[in-house]
Amino acid sequence: MTHIRDVEAEWRAQLGERAYDQLRAGLEALAGASIDDSRGETAPRAGPPPKRSKRPEFATKIAHYAHYAQAWPRVETQEVLLTHRRTLTLLAFLLLLAAGTAMASYDEPAYTVVDLRPGYEVRQYAPHIVAEVTTRGSYKASSSAAFRLLANYIFGGNQAPDGAGSKRMNMTVPVTGTPQDADQNEYVWTFYMEPSYTLDALPTPNDGRVRLVEVPARLVAVKRYSGRTSEANYHAARDSLRMDLANDGVETIGVTTNAVYNGPWTLPALRRNEVLQPVSSTR
């Protein structure tokens, strides 16, 4: 058995003061009581804390709470006996599910909804900048290859304009994929660039396959759907949107883009996926 103060010291050393304080505050919030470690309670070791991930910050914190709860089966406070670790873990898990849909911390392109129709909406997008790559293969293979290239660019595979090394940028949403041929064996995939950047201010990609492009203002019909981001689900949503637009007499322009807003840790039923179809007008 390990003394609770030893567990606390280990986690504080590995997570850092700020992260540990956030972790402790989260556990106290889940339990509805303050943790009093001075009473000499003991707890089994929970192992090392989980590694940091690239999930949204809130989801990462809750994952830490769930793991840490395993080390606190019972901690006595002055008036309250904390619930057993099973209850804490269940609460943390439920919060983690909710956190999977909390993408408010991620920037996305600015738009205004100009029309609402049964089954879809029409948005006016403002001009914005994307990093894009073209990859070949099936939808799944193409997206995996593109994501590696684009993620490498924003996470440091670049040269800053001032020549001062590389620059790490924040993840944004959505990741979009647009087929480039009738057989759909070639796609252009994009990451949206944060609105604080201009083309001149963005770092230069180390990989020449990554291009920086300014997307002009455009009118787009959008249909939202949940579930896995498979080619079949994309095609089903695309065909449904095109049928709705045809029934409404809306003229389309070009091909339909698939947009993904959530990572794989989000339950499929809670995911935000969209298909985007440029249109000339809705009148």
Number of C-alpha atoms within 10 A of each C-alpha: 7 13 14 22 16 13 20 14 12 15 19 17 10 12 17 11 12 10 15 18 13 14 22 19 16 18 24 15 11 19 20 12 18 18 19 13 15 10 12 12 15 19 19 14 16 14 13 12 15 12 8 12 10 9 19 19 15 17 25 18 20 23 23 23 26 24 21 24 22 18 20 24 16 15 21 18 15 10 8 13 13 21 17 15 19 14 15 22 21 13 16 24 18 12 17 22 16 15 21 21 19 16 20 9 12 14 16 20 17 12 16 11 14 13 13 12 13 7 12 19 16 23 21 17 17 14 14 20 21 20 21 23 22 20 22 17 13 15 21 12 12 19 23 12 16 26 17 10 21 23 16 17 24 22 14 17 20 19 18 17 14 9 9 8 12 20 17 15 15 11 21 18 21 21 23 23 25 20 20 16 10 8 8 13 15 19 23 18 27 27 25 22 26 20 13 7 12 12 14 8 11 21 24 21 22 14 13 8 13 20 15 19 15 13 13 10 12 14 23 25 28 25 23 17 18 17 15 19 23 11 12 11 16 23 14 13 22 23 14 16 22 19 12 17 20 12 9 12 12 16 14 19 13 9 14 24 20 25 23 18 18 23 17 11 14 21 16 15 10 16 22 21 24 23 28 25 22 20 18 13 14 17 8
